[in-house]
Amino acid sequence: MSELWNGLVRAVQLIVSLDLEVMAITGRSLQISVVATVLASAVCLPLASVIHFQHFTGKRFVISLIQTLYSLPTVVIGLLVFVLFSRTGPLGGLDLLFTPTVMVVGQVVLIIPVLLGLTITAFSGVNRAIIDTAQSLGASGFQTAVAVIKEARFAAVAAVTLGFGRAISEVGVAIMVGGNIRGFTRVLTTAISLETSKGDVELSLALGIILVAIALIINLALNRIQQR
């Protein structure tokens, strides 16, 4: 219990004192995860609309496959991205391994199934009466889709928030393709792993508390938006 309390005290001290290294690690974590979430959202929202509104053979299988990928281990994705961007891999010529850029790529791959599946579910949860009303008023397929998306916007925002939470809290991809390089690719989760292995449990707890605080702030902001 004393370690937990000391970790809380140290977290407050690090935040209040604006510790340069902790602020840099926190900022890097936010930057990488925000960029990854924005890119994944730009892909998933239109793709989810196509999957939901179009009727094609194997649609149920595609949705089931997407939902199965929710639990894909982060180390597996890290290994896949590592192989792709290693010197002997097909994208090795880009020389992006152990850079923040490839960490963004890894997080995009990680959260795409979550964003895609939850957005499809959000669209499926819209009352059928809204679709029937839009069609009865002469709305085109595109206009009907827009009406459904507007109705499901809060659930879609929740999906994006969950995707961001998964991105910023993962450690497997960050270590495998980022390398945990101090001042360059070190983020909160990899810093926690490193400090724990060094035996500095209090600093690990402090960094963990900062990570949880970020997640709490984001969820409070989401709830505020939904209430409005």
C-alpha positions in Angstrom: 0.0 0.0 0.0 2.9 2.4 0.8 4.3 1.9 -2.7 0.9 2.9 -4.2 0.7 6.0 -2.0 4.3 6.9 -2.8 3.6 6.4 -6.5 0.6 8.8 -6.3 2.6 11.4 -4.4 5.4 11.1 -7.0 3.0 11.4 -9.9 1.7 14.7 -8.5 5.2 15.9 -8.0 6.2 15.1 -11.5 3.1 16.8 -12.9 3.3 19.9 -10.7 7.1 20.3 -11.3 6.5 19.8 -15.1 9.3 17.2 -15.2 10.8 17.6 -18.7 11.3 13.9 -19.4 7.9 12.9 -18.1 6.2 15.7 -20.1 8.1 14.7 -23.2 7.1 11.0 -22.8 3.5 12.0 -22.2 3.4 14.3 -25.1 5.0 11.7 -27.4 2.4 9.1 -26.2 -0.5 11.5 -27.0 0.9 12.6 -30.3 1.4 9.0 -31.6 -1.9 7.8 -30.4 -3.9 10.8 -31.6 -2.4 10.6 -35.1 -3.0 6.9 -35.2 -6.6 7.3 -34.1 -7.3 10.1 -36.6 -5.9 8.0 -39.5 -7.7 4.8 -38.4 -11.0 6.8 -38.1 -10.5 8.3 -41.6 -10.3 4.7 -42.9 -12.9 3.0 -40.7 -15.9 5.4 -40.8 -16.3 5.3 -44.6 -15.5 1.6 -44.7 -18.0 0.8 -42.0 -20.7 2.7 -43.9 -19.9 0.6 -47.0 -20.0 -2.7 -45.1 -23.2 -1.8 -43.3 -25.3 -0.3 -46.1 -24.1 -2.6 -49.0 -25.5 -6.1 -49.4 -22.9 -8.6 -50.6 -22.1 -12.3 -50.3 -20.1 -13.1 -47.2 -21.1 -10.0 -45.3 -21.8 -11.9 -42.1 -18.4 -13.6 -42.3 -16.6 -10.3 -42.9 -18.3 -8.8 -39.8 -17.5 -11.9 -37.7 -13.9 -11.8 -38.8 -13.6 -8.1 -37.9 -15.1 -8.8 -34.4 -12.7 -11.8 -34.0 -9.7 -9.4 -34.6 -10.8 -7.4 -31.5 -8.7 -9.7 -29.3 -5.7 -10.0 -31.7 -2.6 -9.8 -29.4 -0.6 -6.6 -29.7 2.7 -8.6 -29.9 1.4 -10.4 -33.0 0.7 -7.0 -34.7 4.0 -5.8 -33.5 5.7 -8.8 -35.1 3.8 -8.3 -38.4 4.8 -4.7 -38.6 8.4 -5.5 -37.6 8.7 -8.0 -40.4 7.2 -5.6 -42.9 9.6 -2.7 -42.0 12.7 -4.7 -41.1 15.7 -4.4 -43.4 14.9 -7.6 -45.2 11.1 -6.9 -45.3 9.2 -5.5 -48.2 9.1 -2.0 -46.7 12.6 -2.1 -45.2 13.9 0.4 -47.8 11.8 3.2 -46.1 14.1 2.9 -43.1 11.2 3.6 -40.7 11.8 0.8 -38.1 12.3 2.2 -34.5 10.8 5.5 -35.3 7.5 7.2 -34.2 6.2 6.9 -37.7 6.2 3.1 -37.7 4.7 3.2 -34.1 1.8 5.1 -35.6 1.4 2.5 -38.4 1.4 -0.3 -35.8 -1.3 1.4 -33.7 -3.4 2.1 -36.8 -3.3 -1.7 -37.6 -4.1 -2.5 -34.0 -7.2 -0.3 -33.6 -8.8 -0.6 -37.1 -10.7 -3.8 -36.2 -12.1 -2.2 -33.0 -13.1 1.1 -34.7 -14.5 -0.8 -37.7 -16.5 -3.3 -35.8 -18.0 -0.9 -33.2 -18.9 1.6 -35.9 -20.8 -1.1 -37.8 -22.5 -2.0 -34.6 -23.4 1.7 -34.0 -25.0 1.9 -37.4 -26.9 -1.4 -36.9 -28.4 0.0 -33.6 -30.1 2.9 -35.4 -33.9 2.5 -35.3 -35.3 1.1 -38.5 -38.0 3.7 -38.5 -35.5 6.4 -39.3 -34.4 4.6 -42.4 -38.0 3.9 -43.5 -39.0 7.5 -42.9 -36.0 8.9 -44.9 -36.8 6.5 -47.8 -40.5 7.3 -47.7 -39.6 11.0 -48.0 -37.7 10.3 -51.2 -34.2 10.3 -49.8 -31.5 8.8 -51.9 -29.2 6.0 -50.7 -26.5 8.5 -49.8 -29.0 10.8 -48.0 -30.3 7.8 -46.0 -26.8 6.8 -45.0 -26.1 10.4 -43.9 -29.3 10.3 -41.7 -28.2 7.0 -40.1 -24.6 8.3 -39.5 -26.0 11.5 -37.8 -28.2 9.3 -35.6 -25.3 7.1 -34.6 -22.8 9.8 -34.2 -22.4 9.5 -30.4 -21.9 5.8 -30.6 -19.4 6.4 -33.3 -17.5 8.9 -31.2 -17.5 6.4 -28.3 -15.9 3.8 -30.7 -13.2 6.4 -31.7 -12.6 7.1 -28.0 -12.3 3.4 -27.2 -9.9 3.0 -30.2 -7.7 5.8 -28.8 -7.7 4.2 -25.4 -6.5 0.9 -26.9 -3.8 2.7 -28.8 -2.4 4.7 -25.9 -2.5 1.8 -23.5 -0.8 -0.8 -25.7 2.8 -1.8 -25.1 3.6 -4.8 -27.4 3.7 -2.8 -30.7 5.5 0.1 -29.1 8.4 -2.0 -27.8 8.7 -4.2 -30.8 8.7 -1.6 -33.6 9.6 1.5 -31.5 12.5 0.1 -29.5 11.9 2.2 -26.4 14.6 4.7 -27.4 15.0 7.5 -24.8 14.0 10.9 -26.2 12.7 9.4 -29.5 10.3 6.5 -29.2 9.8 6.0 -25.5 6.2 6.4 -24.5 4.3 6.0 -21.2 3.7 2.2 -21.5 7.2 1.4 -22.5 8.6 3.7 -19.8 6.5 1.9 -17.2 7.8 -1.5 -18.4 11.4 -0.3 -18.3 11.2 1.3 -14.8 9.4 -1.8 -13.4 12.2 -4.0 -14.8 14.7 -1.7 -13.1 12.9 -2.0 -9.8 11.7 1.6 -9.6 8.1 0.7 -8.8 7.2 4.1 -7.5 8.1 5.8 -10.8 6.3 3.1 -12.7 3.2 3.7 -10.6 3.5 7.5 -11.1 3.6 7.0 -14.9 0.7 4.6 -14.7 -1.3 7.1 -12.7 -0.6 9.7 -15.4 -1.7 7.3 -18.1 -5.0 6.6 -16.2 -5.5 10.3 -15.7 -5.3 10.9 -19.4 -7.9 8.2 -20.1 -10.2 9.6 -17.4 -10.0 13.1 -18.9 -10.8 11.8 -22.3 -13.8 9.8 -21.1 -15.1 12.8 -19.1 -14.8 15.0 -22.2 -16.8 12.3 -24.2 -19.5 12.2 -21.5 -19.7 16.0 -21.7 -20.2 15.9 -25.4 -22.8 13.2 -25.2 -24.7 15.2 -22.5 -24.8 18.2 -24.8 
